Amino acid sequence: MAGWRGIFWVQVPLAALALILAVTMLPAEPVRERAPAVRLRTTMDRNLASSLLVNIVVAAVMMTRLVVGPFYLSVGLGLSASQVGFVMAVGPVISIFSGIPSGRLVDAWGSDRVLAAGLALLATGALLLAFLPNVIGVAGYVLSIVVLTPGYQLFQAANNTAALADISTDLRGTVSGLLGLSRNIGLIAGASAMGTVFAFGVGTEEFARATPLAIAWGMRLTFFLAGAMMLVAIAVKVDVGARLREMSH
């Protein structure tokens, strides 16, 4: 955790620069007939741009759970290291069992419906993390994760499918790389920028010495902001969906 302010001011701009370069520096048209260059700039439409943006936001929220959760469970609730590890393992276990079913739901229901359901669960889970653990303790934290994690799996499967749906075969590898890059930008932002929000809410950067009440306030502020970010992500996808439907008509 040491030096996360430096991570934010160095790695996030570098990652954002890599994304900009990926979009702007590739040739717009094929250079040679036998080895066509990737025509990414001609493919970067509103739908793909929104998928990348929302991917950043969701990854930041998920990383926030990994950064803030251990401090809240250990200092805020007084759990031992082994108990913290056990509780933190709930999310990955849920991911294991919900990943493949999420993909099957996308195949059965379509990416739009599953994407909406995933974002709704993510927003609900983030807001529950802001309030429920402070009311009923560990049980509230676990219940919030039970809502948040399947939402992430649904989002991942649906967003990747939606982003690649209208992409030509020769561009799918590049777009997949952009999805991975945007996710990594979100993870860095979640570990740094949202860590800053947590420190502001706690009132100190010495989390181990903070009082349980201060940790609880930091937890509430951070995940309230995360929930608000998810609501913004939902608004972005709703707006893009409405515009695409208007264009299709």
C-alpha positions as CSV (number, residue, x, y, z in Angstrom):
1,M,0.0,0.0,0.0
2,A,3.0,2.3,0.4
3,G,3.3,4.9,-2.3
4,W,-0.2,4.6,-3.9
5,R,-0.3,8.3,-4.5
6,G,2.8,7.9,-6.7
7,I,1.1,5.0,-8.5
8,F,-1.8,7.2,-9.3
9,W,0.2,10.2,-10.7
10,V,2.6,8.0,-12.7
11,Q,0.9,4.8,-13.8
12,V,-2.6,6.1,-14.5
13,P,-1.4,8.8,-16.9
14,L,0.9,6.3,-18.6
15,A,-1.9,3.8,-19.0
16,A,-4.2,6.5,-20.4
17,L,-1.5,7.6,-22.8
18,A,-1.2,4.0,-24.0
19,L,-4.9,3.9,-24.7
20,I,-4.8,7.2,-26.6
21,L,-1.8,6.0,-28.7
22,A,-3.5,2.8,-29.5
23,V,-6.5,4.7,-30.9
24,T,-4.7,7.5,-32.7
25,M,-1.4,6.1,-34.0
26,L,-2.6,3.0,-35.8
27,P,-3.2,3.6,-39.6
28,A,-6.7,4.4,-40.5
29,E,-6.6,2.3,-43.7
30,P,-4.6,-0.8,-44.8
31,V,-1.1,-0.1,-45.8
32,R,-0.5,-3.3,-47.8
33,E,-3.1,-5.5,-49.4
34,R,-1.4,-8.7,-48.1
35,A,-0.9,-7.5,-44.5
36,P,-3.7,-5.0,-43.7
37,A,-3.2,-2.7,-40.8
38,V,-5.8,-2.5,-38.1
39,R,-8.4,0.2,-38.9
40,L,-9.1,1.0,-35.3
41,R,-10.0,4.7,-35.7
42,T,-12.7,3.8,-38.2
43,T,-14.1,1.2,-35.7
44,M,-14.1,3.4,-32.5
45,D,-17.8,4.1,-32.5
46,R,-20.0,5.3,-29.6
47,N,-20.8,1.8,-28.5
48,L,-17.2,0.7,-28.2
49,A,-16.1,3.9,-26.5
50,S,-18.8,3.5,-23.9
51,S,-17.8,-0.1,-23.3
52,L,-14.2,0.9,-22.6
53,L,-15.3,3.8,-20.4
54,V,-17.7,1.6,-18.3
55,N,-15.1,-1.1,-18.2
56,I,-12.7,1.4,-16.5
57,V,-15.3,2.4,-13.9
58,V,-16.4,-1.2,-13.0
59,A,-12.7,-2.3,-12.6
60,A,-12.1,0.7,-10.3
61,V,-15.0,-0.3,-8.2
62,M,-13.9,-3.9,-7.9
63,M,-10.4,-3.0,-7.0
64,T,-11.8,-0.7,-4.3
65,R,-13.2,-3.7,-2.6
66,L,-9.8,-5.4,-2.5
67,V,-8.1,-2.3,-1.2
68,V,-10.6,-1.1,1.4
69,G,-12.0,-4.4,2.5
70,P,-9.0,-5.7,4.5
71,F,-8.7,-2.5,6.4
72,Y,-12.4,-2.4,7.3
73,L,-12.5,-6.1,8.3
74,S,-9.3,-5.9,10.4
75,V,-9.4,-2.5,11.9
76,G,-13.1,-1.6,11.7
77,L,-14.5,-5.0,12.7
78,G,-11.5,-6.4,14.6
79,L,-11.1,-9.6,12.7
80,S,-7.8,-11.6,12.8
81,A,-5.7,-12.0,9.7
82,S,-7.0,-15.5,9.0
83,Q,-10.6,-14.3,9.4
84,V,-10.0,-11.4,7.0
85,G,-8.5,-13.8,4.5
86,F,-11.5,-16.1,4.8
87,V,-14.0,-13.3,4.3
88,M,-12.1,-11.8,1.4
89,A,-12.1,-15.3,-0.3
90,V,-15.9,-15.2,-0.6
91,G,-15.7,-13.0,-3.7
92,P,-13.3,-15.1,-5.7
93,V,-15.2,-18.3,-4.8
94,I,-18.4,-16.7,-6.1
95,S,-16.6,-15.6,-9.2
96,I,-15.5,-19.2,-9.8
97,F,-19.1,-20.5,-9.8
98,S,-20.7,-17.6,-11.6
99,G,-18.4,-17.0,-14.5
100,I,-19.5,-19.7,-16.9
101,P,-23.3,-19.3,-16.1
102,S,-22.9,-15.6,-16.8
103,G,-21.6,-16.4,-20.3
104,R,-24.4,-18.8,-20.9
105,L,-27.0,-16.2,-19.8
106,V,-25.5,-13.8,-22.4
107,D,-25.9,-16.4,-25.1
108,A,-29.5,-17.1,-24.0
109,W,-30.8,-13.6,-23.2
110,G,-28.5,-11.3,-25.2
111,S,-25.8,-8.9,-24.1
112,D,-28.1,-5.9,-23.5
113,R,-30.3,-7.6,-20.9
114,V,-27.4,-9.2,-19.0
115,L,-25.4,-6.0,-19.1
116,A,-28.2,-4.1,-17.6
117,A,-28.6,-6.8,-14.9
118,G,-24.9,-6.8,-14.2
119,L,-24.6,-3.0,-13.8
120,A,-27.7,-3.0,-11.6
121,L,-26.2,-5.6,-9.3
122,L,-22.9,-3.8,-9.2
123,A,-24.6,-0.5,-8.2
124,T,-26.7,-2.3,-5.6
125,G,-23.7,-4.2,-4.2
126,A,-21.5,-1.0,-3.9
127,L,-24.3,0.9,-2.1
128,L,-24.9,-2.0,0.2
129,L,-21.2,-2.0,1.1
130,A,-21.5,1.7,2.0
131,F,-24.2,1.0,4.6
132,L,-24.9,-2.6,5.4
133,P,-21.6,-3.7,7.0
134,N,-21.8,-0.7,9.4
135,V,-25.2,-2.0,10.5
136,I,-24.8,-5.8,10.8
137,G,-21.0,-6.2,10.6
138,V,-19.4,-9.2,8.8
139,A,-22.7,-10.6,7.7
140,G,-23.5,-7.3,6.0
141,Y,-20.2,-7.3,4.2
142,V,-20.6,-10.9,3.0
143,L,-24.2,-10.2,1.8
144,S,-23.0,-7.1,-0.1
145,I,-20.2,-9.2,-1.8
146,V,-22.8,-11.9,-2.7
147,V,-24.6,-9.2,-4.7
148,L,-21.6,-7.4,-6.1
149,T,-19.5,-10.3,-7.4
150,P,-22.1,-12.0,-9.7
151,G,-22.9,-8.5,-11.0
152,Y,-19.3,-8.2,-12.1
153,Q,-19.3,-11.6,-13.8
154,L,-22.5,-10.7,-15.7
155,F,-21.0,-7.4,-16.7
156,Q,-17.8,-8.9,-17.9
157,A,-19.4,-11.5,-20.1
158,A,-22.0,-9.1,-21.5
159,N,-19.7,-6.1,-22.0
160,N,-17.1,-8.1,-23.8
161,T,-19.7,-9.6,-26.0
162,A,-21.3,-6.3,-26.8
163,A,-18.0,-4.6,-27.5
164,L,-17.0,-7.4,-30.0
165,A,-20.4,-8.0,-31.6
166,D,-20.0,-5.6,-34.5
167,I,-16.2,-5.8,-34.9
168,S,-14.8,-7.4,-38.0
169,T,-12.6,-10.5,-37.5
170,D,-9.4,-8.7,-38.2
171,L,-10.0,-6.2,-35.4
172,R,-11.2,-8.4,-32.6
173,G,-7.8,-9.1,-31.2
174,T,-7.1,-5.4,-31.0
175,V,-10.4,-4.6,-29.4
176,S,-9.9,-7.4,-26.9
177,G,-6.5,-5.8,-26.1
178,L,-8.2,-2.4,-25.6
179,L,-10.7,-4.1,-23.2
180,G,-7.8,-5.5,-21.2
181,L,-6.0,-2.1,-21.2
182,S,-9.1,-0.3,-20.0
183,R,-9.6,-2.8,-17.3
184,N,-6.1,-2.4,-16.1
185,I,-6.5,1.4,-16.1
186,G,-9.5,0.9,-13.9
187,L,-7.7,-1.4,-11.5
188,I,-4.9,1.2,-11.1
189,A,-7.4,3.9,-10.5
190,G,-9.3,1.9,-8.0
191,A,-6.1,1.1,-6.0
192,S,-4.9,4.7,-6.0
193,A,-7.7,7.3,-6.5
194,M,-10.2,5.4,-4.5
195,G,-7.5,4.7,-1.9
196,T,-7.2,8.5,-1.7
197,V,-10.9,8.8,-1.1
198,F,-10.7,6.2,1.7
199,A,-7.8,8.0,3.3
200,F,-9.8,11.3,3.2
201,G,-12.8,9.6,4.8
202,V,-10.7,8.0,7.5
203,G,-8.9,11.3,8.2
204,T,-5.4,9.7,8.1
205,E,-3.2,7.7,5.9
206,E,-2.1,5.6,8.9
207,F,-5.0,3.1,8.6
208,A,-3.6,0.7,11.1
209,R,-3.8,3.4,13.8
210,A,-7.2,4.7,12.9
211,T,-10.2,4.1,15.1
212,P,-12.9,1.7,14.0
213,L,-15.4,4.6,13.7
214,A,-13.0,6.4,11.4
215,I,-12.5,3.3,9.2
216,A,-16.3,2.9,9.0
217,W,-16.7,6.5,7.8
218,G,-14.0,5.9,5.2
219,M,-15.7,2.7,4.1
220,R,-19.1,4.5,3.8
221,L,-17.7,7.4,1.8
222,T,-15.7,5.3,-0.5
223,F,-18.4,2.9,-1.5
224,F,-21.0,5.6,-1.6
225,L,-18.8,7.2,-4.3
226,A,-18.4,3.8,-5.9
227,G,-22.2,3.4,-6.0
228,A,-22.5,6.8,-7.6
229,M,-19.9,5.9,-10.2
230,M,-22.0,2.8,-11.1
231,L,-25.1,4.9,-11.5
232,V,-23.2,7.1,-13.9
233,A,-22.0,4.0,-15.8
234,I,-25.7,2.9,-16.1
235,A,-26.7,6.3,-17.4
236,V,-23.9,6.2,-20.0
237,K,-25.0,2.8,-21.3
238,V,-28.7,3.8,-21.3
239,D,-27.9,6.9,-23.3
240,V,-25.8,5.1,-25.8
241,G,-28.4,2.4,-26.2
242,A,-31.1,5.0,-26.8
243,R,-29.0,6.8,-29.4
244,L,-28.2,3.5,-31.2
245,R,-31.9,2.6,-31.4
246,E,-32.6,6.0,-32.8
247,M,-29.9,5.5,-35.5
248,S,-31.3,2.1,-36.4
249,H,-34.7,3.5,-37.0
